[in-house]
Structure formats: C-alpha cells, structure tokens
Amino acid sequence: MERHTGCAPVSTNGAVMHASSPEKCDIDVLDDGRSISDFIDQKIKELESQGSEEPFYVVSLDSVFQRHGRWLASLPRVKPFYAVKCNNTPAVLRMLSALGTGFDCASKREIQLALDLGATPDKIIYAHPTKPRSHIRYACAHGVNLMTFDSEDELLKIALCHAKAKLVLRIAVDDSESLFRLSPKFGARLATVGKLLERAGELGLEVTGVSFHVGSGCTASLAFKHAIEDARRVFDIANMYGVQMTLLDIGGGFSGREDFQVKFEEFSDVINGALDELFPPDSGVQIIAEPGRYYVESAFTLAANVIARRVVTDDVDEHSNGEENSHNRRMMYYLNDGVYGSLSCFLTDATCSEVQPYLHRAVESSERRYRSIIWGPTCDSIDKVMDNYWIPELYVGDWLLVDNMGAYSVSLSSDFNSFEKAHICPVVTAETWRASNLSHIYNIIC
Ligand SMILES: Cc1ncc(COP(=O)(O)O)c(C=O)c1O
C-alpha cells in the first residue's frame, strides 16, 4: 500500500502560488472592411514571396467571442469550463480566460496551462476520472480541488494524494446518439453509486456533485434530458446516504459547426427545461459544463498546399500510356498536411464526413471535376485524407482550405516524418477588438 505523502503547496509561506502574469499572444487585427478571406489571400501571397508553402490555420477569435455570447444568452444558468484538450492554442485560451470561462483540464500539463494564463484554481475542474497519482498531487499542490472519479480505486488514490479534494462522481449515460462515445471507457453505473458514496465516506472524502458526458458530437438533444434525469437520481441516492450534493456538471458534446444537424439552441431549450424541473434555481445546485468543440470548431480554417500530384488512367499509371486527358482518368494529390497532422479526424472522427476541402483559387462552375484521392505528406498509406473526392484539377502549388478545423486537430497533430505542423495565425476584427478591450492580453502584429 502506498504511503500518504499529502501535497505540499509550492510556496513557502503557506499560500498557494500561481503563475505570474502570462505573456501576451501575437494576433492580427483586421482593419475595418478586411475579412478572414482577405487575410488568407495576403498570408498565401506572403508565403509564396518567401518561397514557402507551409500549412497554416487562420483562427477567428471573433467566432470564439460570439460563441461565448451565445452560450450566456442560451444557457444562463450553466457556467462553461472550456475543455482544454479540444484545442490548447494560447490565443484561444487567453480569450476564454478574459471572457471569464473556467477550464476543464485532463492532466497536470493542462492544469499548468490554465494556471499560467492566470486562471485561479477555483476556475479549474480536473475532469479526468482516471488520473496519474503525480498529477493528483500536482493539482493538490496548486489548490485545484475539484476533480472527477468513477471508481473505488480512484477514490483510494485521491484519499492518498489529495484528501481535501471536492469530488464529482462521473456517471455513465446513454451516449448512443453521439459521434464519439465515451461511456464504454468512463462513468459509474447507477447501481454502483451507493457503494461508491459509502466508500468515499469511509475514506473521509467529500463528494460534492455529479458529472456526465453524453458523448462528443451529440446529435440528439433528448440525450441531455435523460442524462440530467440520471443525475437527479444520483442526487436522490446521495440524500439517502446523508450526502448533500451542490454541483451538477453536464459535460460537453455540443457541436461547434453552424451547419450541424441540431442547433445549439435546441440543446439549450431541452437542457434549460430539464434543469428547471429537476434542479430549479432555488435548489442551491450550481450547474457547470465542459464544452470543447462548441467554442473552437468553426473558428479554425486550415490552408494546406498541394505539394505533388499524379495522374492515374484506368488504374494504369500515366507513364504507361501517356493519355492524360482520358475521361476515365483519376487524380492523386499530396498535401503538406494529413492525418498525422491537422487532419487526424479523417482517420478517427465521424464528424469529418462533413469536412470538405475546397480550392482557395476561384473555380468556374463549368470546370471539369475528376475523381480524386487526397493524400497527406507522410510515407504511410494510412495517411489518406479523402477518397473518391470530385474536385477540379489541382496543380502543384495550389492551396486547399478546410473550414471547421478547430476541434481535436491542433491537439492531436504529430510531426511524423518531421513535416512542419501547421502554423497558427489568430485574427480578430477591429470591431471585436474595440468591443472586447483585449489589449492587455494580445500583441497586435499587423
Ligand atoms: C471529460 C470530458 N469533458 C469534456 C470534453 C469535451 O467534449 P466536446 O468537445 O464534445 O464538447 C471531453 C471530450 O472528450 C471529455 O472527455
């Protein structure tokens, strides 16, 4: 059995130390009348004049700003704790911190990132039900007390590493309507709740609330209603065990795409209705959420360059018959970003079926389209972005743009084959810049 080491605060005077003022991030402010596409045009020209074609993201901080306003208007009772795992770009985290969101952190490094931004520990939930002991001790040493658990073994670890933690019991809920399911891996079943509360009591641990996650990319608003009903049952069971819970965490799962099949407002209507019925404002229960995709998905557009191409005619390589103009010809293009970089969603993510790369340069509607395969740059044949994609003929040096690339892209990207990761260019319009008073967190670079 491990010995209790407790957690030592990082200061010598007993106060928990936090990061000093964080460094400013560089952003571009778009002059009145200049759009994101103007910025992309200019960036491409700049790169080409330097003889470079490296991929880049343009990040609309306006989009993040507006999404926050929409959240406050639609879910006024629910405080968002942004899920850092979804995209940890500093300019985005700085914007969210300035807007006053909390942070859902999954690891020591994410907690450190949030603290470095100036977030106070009460604005952080360590929302991973299975944590390394050293990360729990790190949370403890930095005053981060709110954390999730879903098993007896996790309770034992927390009792040893952070006995004063405020625990949130993650329950498994029906996530069958989501593009990414999480309940097979995490979440206690309702039948085990009584036993877990009893064990926490024996260990002297405080269980303060309940959390769930309906799965990422949820397509059915009723999933939230049913999950909130499940959470209500857990609150009632806890009452029977003499535990008064005061926190409900409704997790993430909301798409960030404007064209998603279910509008955010439909989710919020269902959530507000269920909360008002089962956790009314006078219940004294604080409601939080852990949105990831919602905030960032539509804010990022990727620009990748066509670095190579190959013509295939009737499954025979062009070099064997030279008939480049055959009607049957298929094309293969190789981009400088792929599934090992920004586009890993094409390998793992059902949401990517909605993602459609398009040409940066103007295309006539009459321009002929060819059945094409789009590959990433690495030596691996798994690195395939699109198959059977009908697109006008591309040439080496053309740029393809991909919208809605903000969720689980930057954070999943590797440098396999040592291809450069896409550079990140955050931009904000002059209007939002003036409205949001952000000069203390950003350096303007143009
Ligand atoms: C515990 C937890 N919270 C929040 C999120 C963010 O979910 P989403 O990006 O779907 O909002 C995730 C995603 O995996 C998660 O595991």
The ligand as a Tripos MOL2 file, in Angstrom:
@<TRIPOS>MOLECULE
LIG
   16    16     1     0     0
SMALL
NO_CHARGES

@<TRIPOS>ATOM
      1 C1        -14.3840   14.7340  -19.6770 C.3       1 LIG1
      2 C2        -14.6110   15.4920  -20.9360 C.ar      1 LIG1
      3 N1        -15.1410   16.7300  -20.8590 N.ar      1 LIG1
      4 C3        -15.3330   17.4800  -21.9620 C.ar      1 LIG1
      5 C4        -14.9870   17.0180  -23.2070 C.ar      1 LIG1
      6 C5        -15.2250   17.9100  -24.4060 C.3       1 LIG1
      7 O1        -16.2070   17.3760  -25.2120 O.3       1 LIG1
      8 P1        -16.7130   18.1650  -26.5140 P.3       1 LIG1
      9 O2        -15.5340   18.6090  -27.2500 O.co2     1 LIG1
     10 O3        -17.5340   17.1530  -27.2240 O.co2     1 LIG1
     11 O4        -17.5520   19.3040  -26.0070 O.co2     1 LIG1
     12 C6        -14.4620   15.7180  -23.3460 C.ar      1 LIG1
     13 C7        -14.1300   15.1680  -24.6720 C.2       1 LIG1
     14 O5        -13.6620   14.0820  -24.8430 O.2       1 LIG1
     15 C8        -14.2650   14.9390  -22.1790 C.ar      1 LIG1
     16 O6        -13.7430   13.7110  -22.2500 O.3       1 LIG1
@<TRIPOS>BOND
     1     1     2 1
     2     2     3 ar
     3     2    15 ar
     4     3     4 ar
     5     4     5 ar
     6     5     6 1
     7     5    12 ar
     8     6     7 1
     9     7     8 1
    10     8     9 2
    11     8    10 1
    12     8    11 1
    13    12    13 1
    14    12    15 ar
    15    13    14 2
    16    15    16 1
@<TRIPOS>SUBSTRUCTURE
     1 LIG1         1 GROUP 0 **** ****
